[in-house]
Amino acid sequence: MLLLEVIEHVPDVPLFLKTVAPLVKPGGLIVVSTLNRTLKAYALAIIGAELILRWLPLGTHNWDRFVTPEELRGALKAAGLAHSDTTGMVYNPLTDEWRLARDTDVNYFATAVRN
């Protein structure tokens, strides 16, 4: 199951994951991408992408709903999903390219397996 750029818009992440976890087959994989709740993410996703560059409508993101990797791991575990990896995703504005990285300060992927 893919949950890409969804979690940061959900008011109750643990409840949401508990609701969708049964939709993943036993042994199946869930991939979540989201924004980390850091000042860097606030600066780039809200100030940069919404206010300055206008890539997104104003108010698309609420920093209070950004999810730290630790919070996401806990919510996945509570939903019966075994966390397997967290990988950062970094945007390079000079080349207009995204790449996977160790840096989870702004965007990141988390994967988990249904027990």
VMD Tcl script that draws the C-alpha trace (Angstrom):
set ca {
  {0.00 0.00 0.00}
  {1.25 3.47 -0.85}
  {0.43 6.48 1.35}
  {2.39 9.22 -0.38}
  {2.11 12.74 1.02}
  {-1.09 11.86 2.89}
  {-0.13 11.45 6.55}
  {0.69 15.13 7.10}
  {-2.91 16.03 6.24}
  {-4.52 13.56 8.65}
  {-5.64 14.88 12.08}
  {-5.08 11.57 13.92}
  {-2.20 9.59 12.39}
  {-2.34 6.61 14.79}
  {-6.09 6.17 14.22}
  {-5.67 6.53 10.45}
  {-2.94 3.88 10.35}
  {-5.00 1.52 12.54}
  {-7.84 1.97 10.06}
  {-5.79 1.28 6.92}
  {-3.48 -1.43 8.32}
  {-6.07 -4.23 7.81}
  {-6.13 -3.33 4.11}
  {-2.52 -4.50 3.83}
  {-2.21 -8.26 3.30}
  {-0.34 -10.15 6.03}
  {3.32 -9.92 5.08}
  {2.48 -7.01 2.77}
  {4.37 -3.73 2.62}
  {3.16 -0.22 3.36}
  {5.15 2.78 2.12}
  {4.52 6.19 3.66}
  {6.05 9.47 2.53}
  {5.57 12.58 4.59}
  {7.09 15.77 5.96}
  {9.14 15.83 9.15}
  {8.17 18.36 11.83}
  {11.38 20.40 11.79}
  {12.08 24.08 11.31}
  {13.83 23.18 8.05}
  {10.65 21.48 6.77}
  {8.58 24.50 7.83}
  {10.96 26.82 5.99}
  {11.04 24.78 2.78}
  {7.52 23.30 2.57}
  {5.44 26.15 3.92}
  {7.47 29.34 3.53}
  {9.29 28.25 0.37}
  {6.79 26.09 -1.52}
  {3.57 27.83 -0.44}
  {4.36 31.44 0.40}
  {7.30 32.30 -1.88}
  {7.22 29.94 -4.88}
  {3.44 29.37 -4.84}
  {3.91 25.72 -5.92}
  {1.04 24.83 -3.59}
  {-2.06 26.72 -2.49}
  {-1.63 28.68 0.74}
  {-2.68 26.59 3.72}
  {-2.00 23.23 2.06}
  {0.24 22.27 4.97}
  {-0.12 22.68 8.70}
  {3.26 22.33 10.46}
  {1.55 20.92 13.55}
  {0.51 17.91 11.46}
  {4.00 17.17 10.17}
  {5.16 13.84 11.63}
  {8.60 13.01 12.99}
  {10.10 9.64 12.03}
  {9.89 8.55 15.68}
  {6.18 9.40 15.87}
  {5.51 7.56 12.62}
  {7.41 4.46 13.78}
  {5.32 4.43 16.97}
  {2.05 4.82 15.07}
  {3.02 2.06 12.64}
  {3.86 -0.28 15.51}
  {0.59 0.51 17.31}
  {-1.25 -0.36 14.08}
  {0.38 -3.80 13.93}
  {2.91 -2.82 11.28}
  {6.61 -3.61 11.72}
  {8.79 -0.67 10.67}
  {11.53 -1.78 8.30}
  {13.21 1.39 6.97}
  {13.27 5.17 6.96}
  {14.93 7.01 4.07}
  {15.11 10.71 3.34}
  {14.09 12.37 0.10}
  {15.94 15.55 -0.89}
  {15.07 18.07 -3.60}
  {17.80 19.89 -5.53}
  {16.31 23.12 -6.93}
  {19.33 23.71 -9.20}
  {18.76 20.47 -11.11}
  {15.01 20.19 -10.38}
  {15.57 16.62 -9.18}
  {14.65 14.51 -6.17}
  {16.95 11.85 -4.73}
  {16.94 9.41 -1.85}
  {19.28 10.38 0.99}
  {20.07 9.92 4.67}
  {18.70 13.40 5.35}
  {15.16 13.07 6.75}
  {14.93 16.72 7.86}
  {12.21 17.63 5.34}
  {10.74 14.73 3.35}
  {11.12 11.05 4.09}
  {9.81 7.58 3.31}
  {9.02 4.97 5.94}
  {8.28 1.36 5.10}
  {6.65 -1.26 7.27}
  {5.38 -4.82 6.96}
  {2.04 -6.06 8.26}
  {2.61 -8.72 10.89}
}
mol new
graphics top color blue
foreach p $ca { graphics top sphere $p radius 0.5 }
foreach p [lrange $ca 0 end-1] q [lrange $ca 1 end] { graphics top cylinder $p $q radius 0.2 }
display resetview
